[in-house]
């Protein structure tokens, strides 16, 4: 190798090494000063979406502090409070309690009468910033506005009482964005989310579905990076799933409103089950133009003798009562949300 080639090669190695070392330094800086690790401990709250409220506040605090924030929501058996003294977790948000905490556990930051944050003893500067930030938010009326947005309510009851509101959920902007990509009225997507989780980001089913749209964690991970309980990640994944399902019914019915009902049914029961219902309807001479028409054959599909001897039904008997109720419930919620919403 010629001399200049040797020098060039050594220079390249040096630059690569320097870049790698710089990345490590940057990473450590990020961990030490430019990122926060937070945990939320859900708790009972009769009239407030408390977990979502704390999630939103933590994200805003991190953004205003110009740092990243990794947030986890505590499940059963998780003991994030024990992680505070060693700095494994920087902040733990929990429902407001009157009891005092030992100084060794962390610095308490009272948010309001609903929430309190405990900040790791390793993060005294962060605790001071959080106290000042919360004070500013409180004095400016920001907390009161957020508390109003995160109040729980029953859309049908509110509609019956003639209630009106300029918003339907704390996540209206996100819902609007992804409803547009789906081609749906955003209030219908809001109705689906309410049906699935009542706007609780921490919602979990016994089958393992999680978050606002009750998506399986593997589905969320396959469609986006990051926390599957993050509101935008979850809504994005749920909407993409709805979009995939909606394509299946383009030739089933000529009516867009009916195709949406088929999509809702598949979101609840699975595409395979709804394919069986459609196929069995055709076998019975029932038209597929409307979901209400197709769903009339479902009671017969509960009888194994009636569906035996045909290859039109691939997945066996189907009770279907939950799916019929699901579609009806979402559509009634949609009507209620149209009645409630007073915005543009």
Residue pairs with C-beta under 8 A, 6 or more apart in sequence:
1 9
30 68
33 67
34 66
34 67
34 68
35 67
35 68
35 69
35 70
36 58
36 62
36 65
36 67
36 68
36 69
36 70
36 90
36 91
36 126
37 69
37 70
37 88
37 89
37 90
37 91
38 58
38 69
38 70
38 71
38 72
38 89
38 90
38 91
38 92
38 93
39 71
39 72
39 73
39 74
39 78
39 80
39 83
39 89
39 91
39 92
39 93
40 51
40 54
40 55
40 58
40 71
40 72
40 73
40 74
40 92
40 93
40 94
40 202
41 74
41 80
41 81
41 92
41 93
41 94
41 95
42 50
42 51
42 73
42 74
42 202
43 50
43 94
43 95
44 95
45 95
45 114
45 152
46 152
47 151
47 152
48 114
48 147
48 150
48 151
48 152
49 150
49 151
49 152
49 170
49 199
49 200
49 201
50 95
50 114
50 115
50 150
51 73
51 200
51 201
51 202
52 150
52 170
52 199
52 200
52 201
52 202
52 231
53 114
53 115
53 146
53 147
53 150
53 170
54 93
54 111
54 115
54 117
55 71
55 73
55 201
55 230
55 231
56 146
56 150
56 170
57 93
57 111
57 115
57 146
58 69
58 71
58 91
58 93
59 69
59 71
61 69
61 130
61 133
62 68
62 69
64 133
65 126
65 129
65 133
70 227
71 227
71 230
72 80
72 227
73 201
73 202
73 229
74 80
75 204
80 89
80 92
81 92
81 105
81 118
83 89
83 92
84 92
84 105
84 106
84 118
84 119
84 120
84 121
85 104
85 105
85 106
85 120
85 121
85 122
86 122
87 120
87 121
87 122
87 123
89 120
90 119
90 120
90 122
90 123
90 126
91 117
91 118
91 119
91 120
91 123
91 126
91 130
92 106
92 117
92 118
93 111
93 115
93 116
93 117
94 115
94 116
94 117
94 118
95 114
95 115
95 116
96 110
96 111
96 112
96 113
96 114
96 115
96 116
97 116
100 108
101 108
101 118
103 121
104 121
105 118
105 121
106 118
106 119
106 120
106 121
106 127
107 118
107 119
107 121
107 123
107 124
107 127
108 116
108 117
108 118
108 119
109 116
109 117
109 118
109 119
109 127
109 130
109 131
109 134
110 116
110 134
111 117
111 134
111 143
112 138
112 143
112 147
114 147
117 130
119 126
119 127
119 130
120 126
134 143
136 142
137 143
146 170
149 167
149 169
149 170
150 170
152 198
152 199
153 163
155 168
155 191
155 194
155 333
155 336
155 337
155 340
156 332
156 333
156 336
158 165
158 336
158 340
159 335
159 336
159 337
159 339
159 340
163 340
164 340
164 341
164 342
165 340
165 341
165 342
166 341
166 342
166 343
167 341
167 343
168 175
168 187
168 190
168 337
168 340
168 341
169 175
169 190
169 193
169 194
169 199
170 199
170 231
171 193
171 199
171 212
171 231
171 235
172 186
172 190
174 231
174 232
174 235
175 186
175 189
175 190
175 193
175 235
176 186
178 189
178 235
178 236
178 239
179 185
179 186
179 188
179 189
179 239
180 186
181 239
181 243
182 189
182 239
182 242
182 243
182 246
183 246
184 242
184 260
185 334
187 334
187 337
187 338
187 341
188 260
188 330
188 334
189 239
189 242
190 337
191 330
191 331
191 333
191 334
191 336
191 337
192 213
192 238
192 242
192 264
192 267
192 330
193 199
193 212
193 213
193 235
193 238
194 333
194 337
195 326
195 329
195 330
195 333
196 203
196 212
196 213
196 214
196 238
197 203
197 211
197 212
197 213
197 214
199 212
200 212
201 211
201 212
201 229
201 230
201 231
201 234
202 229
203 210
203 211
203 212
203 214
204 210
205 214
207 216
208 216
208 217
209 215
209 216
210 216
210 217
210 220
210 228
210 229
210 234
211 220
211 228
211 229
211 231
211 234
212 231
212 234
212 235
212 238
213 234
213 235
213 237
213 238
213 239
213 241
214 238
215 228
215 234
215 237
215 238
215 241
217 228
219 237
219 241
220 228
220 233
220 234
220 237
221 228
223 236
223 237
223 240
224 233
224 236
224 237
226 233
227 233
228 234
228 237
241 267
242 263
242 267
245 263
245 266
245 267
245 271
246 259
246 260
246 263
248 262
248 263
248 266
248 271
248 275
249 259
249 262
249 263
249 266
250 259
252 259
252 262
252 278
252 288
253 259
253 262
253 288
253 289
253 290
253 291
254 289
255 289
255 290
258 289
258 290
258 291
261 290
261 291
261 292
261 327
261 331
262 274
262 278
262 291
262 294
264 326
264 327
264 330
264 331
265 274
265 277
265 291
265 295
265 323
265 326
265 327
266 273
266 274
268 322
268 323
268 326
268 327
269 318
269 320
269 322
269 323
269 326
272 314
272 315
273 315
273 318
273 320
273 323
274 323
275 314
276 301
276 312
276 313
276 314
276 315
276 318
277 294
277 295
277 297
277 298
277 301
277 318
277 320
278 288
278 294
279 312
279 313
280 297
280 300
280 301
280 307
280 310
280 312
280 313
281 287
281 288
281 293
281 294
281 297
282 288
282 312
283 310
283 312
284 297
284 300
286 293
286 294
286 296
286 297
287 293
288 294
291 327
295 320
295 324
295 327
298 318
298 319
298 320
298 321
298 323
298 324
299 320
300 306
300 307
301 307
301 313
301 317
301 318
301 320
302 317
302 318
302 319
302 320
303 317
304 316
304 317
307 313
307 316
307 317
